[in-house]
């Protein structure tokens, strides 16, 4: 992979310069990010428990796929700078936060999808301060490929989302590369995201030796039904792009 | 562990910090399965084969059965999979302890050459499939386009005593070519309806009291949207002490949709509140971030 080659050059330089070992240079990092301060008692008057539940689920399940180390953060350490400085090294990325398909800086009709970083302990979210634009993510990835990207947010699985391209994942369901992007197309209740993701991970990691594919896990999770919706304009519609035969493991 | 019992996920990975390692270890033990033998569990296999045939699913070169304790989804079920000649799973059927169908699905893809069916034709196809399964549905189907797989999602939402049961449904996904890809039935147990119910005005006051308390001193306002009686599952949405507790039977509740305005509207689209129809307490809710 391009990332490995880039890393190899960096590591060899570092090893020769510092005499360090190359152990860990080929870490198969998965980043799991979850915004909790926006949904805290300070900002809403109650503590929304879903960011913690979804974070815990994703960290445990991503590890079972073989991503190691699992880094990222729940809460204030989920910053734009941390996300953008880590993302190049990631093989998998999961984010649970507010997401949407915003107008690009160039204006309508161009879209530049974004997620919001955690605002930290002293304020609440503000788009102009907290947006992590897909264009900024794309720039930070330096064109490197990604295995598994899950945007556990509203809207970033819709056809207008520019988030898949930030990770070099084309909007096709026939890719032959080891890549898979998952997002929700509409405005999605947290309870439905939790139900879906529990079923998704349960199926994907529910057999030994990673014999199941991510697209099968997606199909299973959609097929079990039972998803509450905010209104008829927002049916529960997760979506994916990538390789239908990929099993979700890193590398 | 008994001889037939398999622990599902085999890879291990401690995370980079303790909380992740704990989560990984916990996750490892959450999905366990026990192999079902076709002779000893012939009724499970028979149900699965009947469902497969009723829905027009392909037959595999062999069937495999297992009982699954799924700690992630907090459920137990019997599952029969059909496997093709190269060992790929092509269909799955899951049943609860009473033998009721939970879900049946196929993993292959439709041919892209057939003309796409209309919503009405998809609903008819879904009805035929359910009738062949022996599943009864009532009322008007709700239709949604399926953006991931194409075709239509056909839903029959469950109601009891005239009130919707939140999330419960019979759902059929119909491919663009009119064939059925999946069927699912979701039906939670319900408590008895309360002997005395809060009126809508009382419920509205309870909602306003709660949300005023939440939003006091915040740089945000709100509007109360719909307020309807529904059967809902008490949950941990606003109460971390209830995370991980067993799922309780559904209760009749007033369901209020709160639309934030001001600062909060830029990061929270909707807060949904469940107010118990009997005693007026908040028993859970939901959030669209």
Interface residues (C-beta under 8 A of the other chain):
Chain A: X35 X38 X39 X43 X44 X45 X46 X47 X48 X49 X50 X52 X53 X56 X57 X59 X60 X61 X63 X64 X65 X66 X67 X68 X69 X70 X71 X97 X98 X116 X124 X125 X126 X127 X153 X154 X157 X158 X159 X185 X187 X188 X189 X190 X191 X195 X198 X199 X201 X202 X205 X206 X207 X208 X209 X210 X212 X216 X218 X219 X220 X222 X223 X224 X225 X226 X227 X228 X230 X232 X235 X237 X238 X239 X240 X244
Chain B: X6 X7 X8 X9 X10 X11 X13 X14 X15 X16 X19 X20 X23 X24 X25 X26 X27 X28 X30 X31 X33 X68 X70 X72 X73 X89 X92 X102 X103 X105 X107 X109 X142 X144 X146 X147 X148 X149 X153 X155 X166 X167 X168 X169 X170 X171 X173 X181 X182 X184 X185 X186 X211 X213 X214 X215 X216 X218 X219 X235 X236 X237 X238 X239 X240 X243 X257 X263 X264 X266 X267 X268 X269 X270 X271 X272 X286 X287 X288 X289
